[in-house]
Amino acid sequence: MAEQALEVGTPYGKVTIHHEVIAHIAARALEKVEGARPLKGSAGLMGFFGAEEGPRVVMAEGAVDVEIGIAVDYGYPVHEVAQGVQQAVRDDLVRLGGVQVRRVDVYVRKVLPPAETFVLEEEKGGENAGEP
């Protein structure tokens, strides 16, 4: 199976960006949105170790489609958080990767109760612990 990569033309030649780089940029963009959290895997060996589910990137016709699953902290408007993730992912992929983004599909798969949000903040270092 051939590696998936996207070629971006520039005035100086072409740049090839591997799909994992695009997925990483999308995953990091999620961190910018207040109330949004990456999903932790829940099944199989990866779920046992608490691995994050990463964004899925589909490349077609010189552009990318991104699918990303998120959890939302309780108390935040789910639709606003999801739209914020869409915008952050699109902006970062255009700005950092120079890629054309056709669509960003966000799947809200979990709402984190306040107690779970507090535990996640403690793990991150306590910044804003307990705030919605």
MODELLER restraints for C-alpha pairs under 7 A, 6 or more apart:
rsr = mdl.restraints
at = mdl.atoms
rsr.add(forms.Gaussian(group=physical.xy_distance, feature=features.Distance(at['CA:4:A'], at['CA:18:A']), mean=6.19, stdev=0.5))
rsr.add(forms.Gaussian(group=physical.xy_distance, feature=features.Distance(at['CA:4:A'], at['CA:19:A']), mean=5.71, stdev=0.5))
rsr.add(forms.Gaussian(group=physical.xy_distance, feature=features.Distance(at['CA:5:A'], at['CA:16:A']), mean=6.27, stdev=0.5))
rsr.add(forms.Gaussian(group=physical.xy_distance, feature=features.Distance(at['CA:5:A'], at['CA:17:A']), mean=5.38, stdev=0.5))
rsr.add(forms.Gaussian(group=physical.xy_distance, feature=features.Distance(at['CA:5:A'], at['CA:18:A']), mean=4.18, stdev=0.5))
rsr.add(forms.Gaussian(group=physical.xy_distance, feature=features.Distance(at['CA:5:A'], at['CA:19:A']), mean=5.27, stdev=0.5))
rsr.add(forms.Gaussian(group=physical.xy_distance, feature=features.Distance(at['CA:6:A'], at['CA:16:A']), mean=5.53, stdev=0.5))
rsr.add(forms.Gaussian(group=physical.xy_distance, feature=features.Distance(at['CA:6:A'], at['CA:17:A']), mean=5.18, stdev=0.5))
rsr.add(forms.Gaussian(group=physical.xy_distance, feature=features.Distance(at['CA:6:A'], at['CA:18:A']), mean=6.36, stdev=0.5))
rsr.add(forms.Gaussian(group=physical.xy_distance, feature=features.Distance(at['CA:6:A'], at['CA:59:A']), mean=6.91, stdev=0.5))
rsr.add(forms.Gaussian(group=physical.xy_distance, feature=features.Distance(at['CA:6:A'], at['CA:62:A']), mean=6.65, stdev=0.5))
rsr.add(forms.Gaussian(group=physical.xy_distance, feature=features.Distance(at['CA:7:A'], at['CA:14:A']), mean=6.38, stdev=0.5))
rsr.add(forms.Gaussian(group=physical.xy_distance, feature=features.Distance(at['CA:7:A'], at['CA:15:A']), mean=5.55, stdev=0.5))
rsr.add(forms.Gaussian(group=physical.xy_distance, feature=features.Distance(at['CA:7:A'], at['CA:16:A']), mean=4.38, stdev=0.5))
rsr.add(forms.Gaussian(group=physical.xy_distance, feature=features.Distance(at['CA:7:A'], at['CA:17:A']), mean=6.34, stdev=0.5))
rsr.add(forms.Gaussian(group=physical.xy_distance, feature=features.Distance(at['CA:8:A'], at['CA:14:A']), mean=5.57, stdev=0.5))
rsr.add(forms.Gaussian(group=physical.xy_distance, feature=features.Distance(at['CA:8:A'], at['CA:15:A']), mean=5.10, stdev=0.5))
rsr.add(forms.Gaussian(group=physical.xy_distance, feature=features.Distance(at['CA:8:A'], at['CA:16:A']), mean=6.27, stdev=0.5))
rsr.add(forms.Gaussian(group=physical.xy_distance, feature=features.Distance(at['CA:8:A'], at['CA:99:A']), mean=6.81, stdev=0.5))
rsr.add(forms.Gaussian(group=physical.xy_distance, feature=features.Distance(at['CA:9:A'], at['CA:15:A']), mean=6.31, stdev=0.5))
rsr.add(forms.Gaussian(group=physical.xy_distance, feature=features.Distance(at['CA:19:A'], at['CA:57:A']), mean=6.54, stdev=0.5))
rsr.add(forms.Gaussian(group=physical.xy_distance, feature=features.Distance(at['CA:22:A'], at['CA:93:A']), mean=6.97, stdev=0.5))
rsr.add(forms.Gaussian(group=physical.xy_distance, feature=features.Distance(at['CA:23:A'], at['CA:55:A']), mean=5.53, stdev=0.5))
rsr.add(forms.Gaussian(group=physical.xy_distance, feature=features.Distance(at['CA:23:A'], at['CA:56:A']), mean=6.69, stdev=0.5))
rsr.add(forms.Gaussian(group=physical.xy_distance, feature=features.Distance(at['CA:23:A'], at['CA:57:A']), mean=6.19, stdev=0.5))
rsr.add(forms.Gaussian(group=physical.xy_distance, feature=features.Distance(at['CA:25:A'], at['CA:92:A']), mean=6.80, stdev=0.5))
rsr.add(forms.Gaussian(group=physical.xy_distance, feature=features.Distance(at['CA:25:A'], at['CA:93:A']), mean=6.52, stdev=0.5))
rsr.add(forms.Gaussian(group=physical.xy_distance, feature=features.Distance(at['CA:26:A'], at['CA:55:A']), mean=6.80, stdev=0.5))
rsr.add(forms.Gaussian(group=physical.xy_distance, feature=features.Distance(at['CA:26:A'], at['CA:89:A']), mean=5.06, stdev=0.5))
rsr.add(forms.Gaussian(group=physical.xy_distance, feature=features.Distance(at['CA:26:A'], at['CA:93:A']), mean=6.83, stdev=0.5))
rsr.add(forms.Gaussian(group=physical.xy_distance, feature=features.Distance(at['CA:27:A'], at['CA:54:A']), mean=6.65, stdev=0.5))
rsr.add(forms.Gaussian(group=physical.xy_distance, feature=features.Distance(at['CA:27:A'], at['CA:55:A']), mean=6.36, stdev=0.5))
rsr.add(forms.Gaussian(group=physical.xy_distance, feature=features.Distance(at['CA:29:A'], at['CA:88:A']), mean=5.52, stdev=0.5))
rsr.add(forms.Gaussian(group=physical.xy_distance, feature=features.Distance(at['CA:29:A'], at['CA:89:A']), mean=5.26, stdev=0.5))
rsr.add(forms.Gaussian(group=physical.xy_distance, feature=features.Distance(at['CA:29:A'], at['CA:92:A']), mean=6.45, stdev=0.5))
rsr.add(forms.Gaussian(group=physical.xy_distance, feature=features.Distance(at['CA:30:A'], at['CA:36:A']), mean=6.71, stdev=0.5))
rsr.add(forms.Gaussian(group=physical.xy_distance, feature=features.Distance(at['CA:30:A'], at['CA:85:A']), mean=5.75, stdev=0.5))
rsr.add(forms.Gaussian(group=physical.xy_distance, feature=features.Distance(at['CA:30:A'], at['CA:88:A']), mean=6.90, stdev=0.5))
rsr.add(forms.Gaussian(group=physical.xy_distance, feature=features.Distance(at['CA:30:A'], at['CA:89:A']), mean=6.89, stdev=0.5))
rsr.add(forms.Gaussian(group=physical.xy_distance, feature=features.Distance(at['CA:33:A'], at['CA:81:A']), mean=6.92, stdev=0.5))
rsr.add(forms.Gaussian(group=physical.xy_distance, feature=features.Distance(at['CA:33:A'], at['CA:84:A']), mean=6.16, stdev=0.5))
rsr.add(forms.Gaussian(group=physical.xy_distance, feature=features.Distance(at['CA:33:A'], at['CA:85:A']), mean=6.17, stdev=0.5))
rsr.add(forms.Gaussian(group=physical.xy_distance, feature=features.Distance(at['CA:35:A'], at['CA:72:A']), mean=5.51, stdev=0.5))
rsr.add(forms.Gaussian(group=physical.xy_distance, feature=features.Distance(at['CA:35:A'], at['CA:73:A']), mean=5.00, stdev=0.5))
rsr.add(forms.Gaussian(group=physical.xy_distance, feature=features.Distance(at['CA:35:A'], at['CA:76:A']), mean=6.02, stdev=0.5))
rsr.add(forms.Gaussian(group=physical.xy_distance, feature=features.Distance(at['CA:35:A'], at['CA:81:A']), mean=6.43, stdev=0.5))
rsr.add(forms.Gaussian(group=physical.xy_distance, feature=features.Distance(at['CA:36:A'], at['CA:70:A']), mean=6.53, stdev=0.5))
rsr.add(forms.Gaussian(group=physical.xy_distance, feature=features.Distance(at['CA:36:A'], at['CA:71:A']), mean=5.95, stdev=0.5))
rsr.add(forms.Gaussian(group=physical.xy_distance, feature=features.Distance(at['CA:36:A'], at['CA:72:A']), mean=4.80, stdev=0.5))
rsr.add(forms.Gaussian(group=physical.xy_distance, feature=features.Distance(at['CA:36:A'], at['CA:73:A']), mean=6.44, stdev=0.5))
rsr.add(forms.Gaussian(group=physical.xy_distance, feature=features.Distance(at['CA:36:A'], at['CA:81:A']), mean=6.28, stdev=0.5))
rsr.add(forms.Gaussian(group=physical.xy_distance, feature=features.Distance(at['CA:37:A'], at['CA:70:A']), mean=5.71, stdev=0.5))
rsr.add(forms.Gaussian(group=physical.xy_distance, feature=features.Distance(at['CA:37:A'], at['CA:71:A']), mean=4.99, stdev=0.5))
rsr.add(forms.Gaussian(group=physical.xy_distance, feature=features.Distance(at['CA:37:A'], at['CA:72:A']), mean=6.01, stdev=0.5))
rsr.add(forms.Gaussian(group=physical.xy_distance, feature=features.Distance(at['CA:38:A'], at['CA:52:A']), mean=6.48, stdev=0.5))
rsr.add(forms.Gaussian(group=physical.xy_distance, feature=features.Distance(at['CA:38:A'], at['CA:70:A']), mean=5.07, stdev=0.5))
rsr.add(forms.Gaussian(group=physical.xy_distance, feature=features.Distance(at['CA:38:A'], at['CA:71:A']), mean=6.09, stdev=0.5))
rsr.add(forms.Gaussian(group=physical.xy_distance, feature=features.Distance(at['CA:39:A'], at['CA:52:A']), mean=5.54, stdev=0.5))
rsr.add(forms.Gaussian(group=physical.xy_distance, feature=features.Distance(at['CA:39:A'], at['CA:53:A']), mean=5.62, stdev=0.5))
rsr.add(forms.Gaussian(group=physical.xy_distance, feature=features.Distance(at['CA:39:A'], at['CA:69:A']), mean=6.44, stdev=0.5))
rsr.add(forms.Gaussian(group=physical.xy_distance, feature=features.Distance(at['CA:39:A'], at['CA:70:A']), mean=5.26, stdev=0.5))
rsr.add(forms.Gaussian(group=physical.xy_distance, feature=features.Distance(at['CA:39:A'], at['CA:71:A']), mean=5.75, stdev=0.5))
rsr.add(forms.Gaussian(group=physical.xy_distance, feature=features.Distance(at['CA:40:A'], at['CA:47:A']), mean=6.84, stdev=0.5))
rsr.add(forms.Gaussian(group=physical.xy_distance, feature=features.Distance(at['CA:40:A'], at['CA:50:A']), mean=5.55, stdev=0.5))
rsr.add(forms.Gaussian(group=physical.xy_distance, feature=features.Distance(at['CA:40:A'], at['CA:51:A']), mean=5.60, stdev=0.5))
rsr.add(forms.Gaussian(group=physical.xy_distance, feature=features.Distance(at['CA:40:A'], at['CA:52:A']), mean=4.33, stdev=0.5))
rsr.add(forms.Gaussian(group=physical.xy_distance, feature=features.Distance(at['CA:40:A'], at['CA:53:A']), mean=5.95, stdev=0.5))
rsr.add(forms.Gaussian(group=physical.xy_distance, feature=features.Distance(at['CA:41:A'], at['CA:47:A']), mean=4.14, stdev=0.5))
rsr.add(forms.Gaussian(group=physical.xy_distance, feature=features.Distance(at['CA:41:A'], at['CA:50:A']), mean=5.86, stdev=0.5))
rsr.add(forms.Gaussian(group=physical.xy_distance, feature=features.Distance(at['CA:41:A'], at['CA:51:A']), mean=5.38, stdev=0.5))
rsr.add(forms.Gaussian(group=physical.xy_distance, feature=features.Distance(at['CA:41:A'], at['CA:52:A']), mean=5.41, stdev=0.5))
rsr.add(forms.Gaussian(group=physical.xy_distance, feature=features.Distance(at['CA:41:A'], at['CA:53:A']), mean=5.58, stdev=0.5))
rsr.add(forms.Gaussian(group=physical.xy_distance, feature=features.Distance(at['CA:54:A'], at['CA:68:A']), mean=6.96, stdev=0.5))
rsr.add(forms.Gaussian(group=physical.xy_distance, feature=features.Distance(at['CA:55:A'], at['CA:66:A']), mean=6.66, stdev=0.5))
rsr.add(forms.Gaussian(group=physical.xy_distance, feature=features.Distance(at['CA:55:A'], at['CA:67:A']), mean=5.65, stdev=0.5))
rsr.add(forms.Gaussian(group=physical.xy_distance, feature=features.Distance(at['CA:55:A'], at['CA:68:A']), mean=4.44, stdev=0.5))
rsr.add(forms.Gaussian(group=physical.xy_distance, feature=features.Distance(at['CA:55:A'], at['CA:69:A']), mean=6.96, stdev=0.5))
rsr.add(forms.Gaussian(group=physical.xy_distance, feature=features.Distance(at['CA:56:A'], at['CA:66:A']), mean=5.70, stdev=0.5))
rsr.add(forms.Gaussian(group=physical.xy_distance, feature=features.Distance(at['CA:56:A'], at['CA:67:A']), mean=5.03, stdev=0.5))
rsr.add(forms.Gaussian(group=physical.xy_distance, feature=features.Distance(at['CA:56:A'], at['CA:68:A']), mean=6.32, stdev=0.5))
rsr.add(forms.Gaussian(group=physical.xy_distance, feature=features.Distance(at['CA:57:A'], at['CA:64:A']), mean=6.63, stdev=0.5))
rsr.add(forms.Gaussian(group=physical.xy_distance, feature=features.Distance(at['CA:57:A'], at['CA:65:A']), mean=5.85, stdev=0.5))
rsr.add(forms.Gaussian(group=physical.xy_distance, feature=features.Distance(at['CA:57:A'], at['CA:66:A']), mean=4.71, stdev=0.5))
rsr.add(forms.Gaussian(group=physical.xy_distance, feature=features.Distance(at['CA:57:A'], at['CA:67:A']), mean=6.51, stdev=0.5))
rsr.add(forms.Gaussian(group=physical.xy_distance, feature=features.Distance(at['CA:58:A'], at['CA:64:A']), mean=5.64, stdev=0.5))
rsr.add(forms.Gaussian(group=physical.xy_distance, feature=features.Distance(at['CA:58:A'], at['CA:65:A']), mean=5.11, stdev=0.5))
rsr.add(forms.Gaussian(group=physical.xy_distance, feature=features.Distance(at['CA:58:A'], at['CA:66:A']), mean=6.39, stdev=0.5))
rsr.add(forms.Gaussian(group=physical.xy_distance, feature=features.Distance(at['CA:59:A'], at['CA:65:A']), mean=6.40, stdev=0.5))
rsr.add(forms.Gaussian(group=physical.xy_distance, feature=features.Distance(at['CA:63:A'], at['CA:99:A']), mean=6.48, stdev=0.5))
rsr.add(forms.Gaussian(group=physical.xy_distance, feature=features.Distance(at['CA:63:A'], at['CA:100:A']), mean=4.74, stdev=0.5))
rsr.add(forms.Gaussian(group=physical.xy_distance, feature=features.Distance(at['CA:63:A'], at['CA:101:A']), mean=5.49, stdev=0.5))
rsr.add(forms.Gaussian(group=physical.xy_distance, feature=features.Distance(at['CA:63:A'], at['CA:102:A']), mean=6.13, stdev=0.5))
rsr.add(forms.Gaussian(group=physical.xy_distance, feature=features.Distance(at['CA:64:A'], at['CA:100:A']), mean=6.43, stdev=0.5))
rsr.add(forms.Gaussian(group=physical.xy_distance, feature=features.Distance(at['CA:64:A'], at['CA:101:A']), mean=5.00, stdev=0.5))
rsr.add(forms.Gaussian(group=physical.xy_distance, feature=features.Distance(at['CA:64:A'], at['CA:102:A']), mean=5.82, stdev=0.5))
rsr.add(forms.Gaussian(group=physical.xy_distance, feature=features.Distance(at['CA:65:A'], at['CA:101:A']), mean=6.24, stdev=0.5))
rsr.add(forms.Gaussian(group=physical.xy_distance, feature=features.Distance(at['CA:65:A'], at['CA:102:A']), mean=5.58, stdev=0.5))
rsr.add(forms.Gaussian(group=physical.xy_distance, feature=features.Distance(at['CA:65:A'], at['CA:103:A']), mean=4.97, stdev=0.5))
rsr.add(forms.Gaussian(group=physical.xy_distance, feature=features.Distance(at['CA:65:A'], at['CA:104:A']), mean=5.96, stdev=0.5))
rsr.add(forms.Gaussian(group=physical.xy_distance, feature=features.Distance(at['CA:66:A'], at['CA:103:A']), mean=6.36, stdev=0.5))
rsr.add(forms.Gaussian(group=physical.xy_distance, feature=features.Distance(at['CA:66:A'], at['CA:104:A']), mean=4.77, stdev=0.5))
rsr.add(forms.Gaussian(group=physical.xy_distance, feature=features.Distance(at['CA:66:A'], at['CA:105:A']), mean=6.10, stdev=0.5))
rsr.add(forms.Gaussian(group=physical.xy_distance, feature=features.Distance(at['CA:67:A'], at['CA:104:A']), mean=5.95, stdev=0.5))
rsr.add(forms.Gaussian(group=physical.xy_distance, feature=features.Distance(at['CA:67:A'], at['CA:105:A']), mean=4.72, stdev=0.5))
rsr.add(forms.Gaussian(group=physical.xy_distance, feature=features.Distance(at['CA:67:A'], at['CA:106:A']), mean=5.95, stdev=0.5))
rsr.add(forms.Gaussian(group=physical.xy_distance, feature=features.Distance(at['CA:68:A'], at['CA:105:A']), mean=6.36, stdev=0.5))
rsr.add(forms.Gaussian(group=physical.xy_distance, feature=features.Distance(at['CA:68:A'], at['CA:106:A']), mean=5.08, stdev=0.5))
rsr.add(forms.Gaussian(group=physical.xy_distance, feature=features.Distance(at['CA:68:A'], at['CA:107:A']), mean=6.16, stdev=0.5))
rsr.add(forms.Gaussian(group=physical.xy_distance, feature=features.Distance(at['CA:69:A'], at['CA:106:A']), mean=5.81, stdev=0.5))
rsr.add(forms.Gaussian(group=physical.xy_distance, feature=features.Distance(at['CA:69:A'], at['CA:107:A']), mean=4.55, stdev=0.5))
rsr.add(forms.Gaussian(group=physical.xy_distance, feature=features.Distance(at['CA:69:A'], at['CA:108:A']), mean=5.84, stdev=0.5))
rsr.add(forms.Gaussian(group=physical.xy_distance, feature=features.Distance(at['CA:69:A'], at['CA:109:A']), mean=6.41, stdev=0.5))
rsr.add(forms.Gaussian(group=physical.xy_distance, feature=features.Distance(at['CA:70:A'], at['CA:107:A']), mean=6.20, stdev=0.5))
rsr.add(forms.Gaussian(group=physical.xy_distance, feature=features.Distance(at['CA:70:A'], at['CA:108:A']), mean=5.06, stdev=0.5))
rsr.add(forms.Gaussian(group=physical.xy_distance, feature=features.Distance(at['CA:70:A'], at['CA:109:A']), mean=6.07, stdev=0.5))
rsr.add(forms.Gaussian(group=physical.xy_distance, feature=features.Distance(at['CA:71:A'], at['CA:108:A']), mean=5.78, stdev=0.5))
rsr.add(forms.Gaussian(group=physical.xy_distance, feature=features.Distance(at['CA:71:A'], at['CA:109:A']), mean=5.87, stdev=0.5))
rsr.add(forms.Gaussian(group=physical.xy_distance, feature=features.Distance(at['CA:71:A'], at['CA:110:A']), mean=4.61, stdev=0.5))
rsr.add(forms.Gaussian(group=physical.xy_distance, feature=features.Distance(at['CA:71:A'], at['CA:111:A']), mean=5.49, stdev=0.5))
rsr.add(forms.Gaussian(group=physical.xy_distance, feature=features.Distance(at['CA:71:A'], at['CA:112:A']), mean=6.55, stdev=0.5))
rsr.add(forms.Gaussian(group=physical.xy_distance, feature=features.Distance(at['CA:72:A'], at['CA:78:A']), mean=6.58, stdev=0.5))
rsr.add(forms.Gaussian(group=physical.xy_distance, feature=features.Distance(at['CA:72:A'], at['CA:110:A']), mean=6.40, stdev=0.5))
rsr.add(forms.Gaussian(group=physical.xy_distance, feature=features.Distance(at['CA:72:A'], at['CA:111:A']), mean=4.80, stdev=0.5))
rsr.add(forms.Gaussian(group=physical.xy_distance, feature=features.Distance(at['CA:72:A'], at['CA:112:A']), mean=5.95, stdev=0.5))
rsr.add(forms.Gaussian(group=physical.xy_distance, feature=features.Distance(at['CA:73:A'], at['CA:111:A']), mean=5.76, stdev=0.5))
rsr.add(forms.Gaussian(group=physical.xy_distance, feature=features.Distance(at['CA:73:A'], at['CA:112:A']), mean=4.83, stdev=0.5))
rsr.add(forms.Gaussian(group=physical.xy_distance, feature=features.Distance(at['CA:73:A'], at['CA:113:A']), mean=6.75, stdev=0.5))
rsr.add(forms.Gaussian(group=physical.xy_distance, feature=features.Distance(at['CA:73:A'], at['CA:117:A']), mean=6.35, stdev=0.5))
rsr.add(forms.Gaussian(group=physical.xy_distance, feature=features.Distance(at['CA:73:A'], at['CA:132:A']), mean=6.43, stdev=0.5))
rsr.add(forms.Gaussian(group=physical.xy_distance, feature=features.Distance(at['CA:74:A'], at['CA:111:A']), mean=5.77, stdev=0.5))
rsr.add(forms.Gaussian(group=physical.xy_distance, feature=features.Distance(at['CA:74:A'], at['CA:112:A']), mean=5.46, stdev=0.5))
rsr.add(forms.Gaussian(group=physical.xy_distance, feature=features.Distance(at['CA:74:A'], at['CA:113:A']), mean=5.39, stdev=0.5))
rsr.add(forms.Gaussian(group=physical.xy_distance, feature=features.Distance(at['CA:74:A'], at['CA:114:A']), mean=6.06, stdev=0.5))
rsr.add(forms.Gaussian(group=physical.xy_distance, feature=features.Distance(at['CA:74:A'], at['CA:132:A']), mean=6.61, stdev=0.5))
rsr.add(forms.Gaussian(group=physical.xy_distance, feature=features.Distance(at['CA:75:A'], at['CA:132:A']), mean=5.86, stdev=0.5))
rsr.add(forms.Gaussian(group=physical.xy_distance, feature=features.Distance(at['CA:76:A'], at['CA:132:A']), mean=6.93, stdev=0.5))
rsr.add(forms.Gaussian(group=physical.xy_distance, feature=features.Distance(at['CA:82:A'], at['CA:106:A']), mean=6.15, stdev=0.5))
rsr.add(forms.Gaussian(group=physical.xy_distance, feature=features.Distance(at['CA:86:A'], at['CA:104:A']), mean=5.59, stdev=0.5))
rsr.add(forms.Gaussian(group=physical.xy_distance, feature=features.Distance(at['CA:86:A'], at['CA:106:A']), mean=6.77, stdev=0.5))
rsr.add(forms.Gaussian(group=physical.xy_distance, feature=features.Distance(at['CA:90:A'], at['CA:101:A']), mean=6.38, stdev=0.5))
rsr.add(forms.Gaussian(group=physical.xy_distance, feature=features.Distance(at['CA:93:A'], at['CA:99:A']), mean=6.07, stdev=0.5))
rsr.add(forms.Gaussian(group=physical.xy_distance, feature=features.Distance(at['CA:94:A'], at['CA:100:A']), mean=6.36, stdev=0.5))
rsr.add(forms.Gaussian(group=physical.xy_distance, feature=features.Distance(at['CA:117:A'], at['CA:130:A']), mean=6.95, stdev=0.5))
rsr.add(forms.Gaussian(group=physical.xy_distance, feature=features.Distance(at['CA:118:A'], at['CA:129:A']), mean=5.58, stdev=0.5))
rsr.add(forms.Gaussian(group=physical.xy_distance, feature=features.Distance(at['CA:118:A'], at['CA:130:A']), mean=4.82, stdev=0.5))
rsr.add(forms.Gaussian(group=physical.xy_distance, feature=features.Distance(at['CA:121:A'], at['CA:127:A']), mean=6.43, stdev=0.5))
rsr.add(forms.Gaussian(group=physical.xy_distance, feature=features.Distance(at['CA:121:A'], at['CA:129:A']), mean=5.14, stdev=0.5))
rsr.add(forms.Gaussian(group=physical.xy_distance, feature=features.Distance(at['CA:122:A'], at['CA:129:A']), mean=6.40, stdev=0.5))
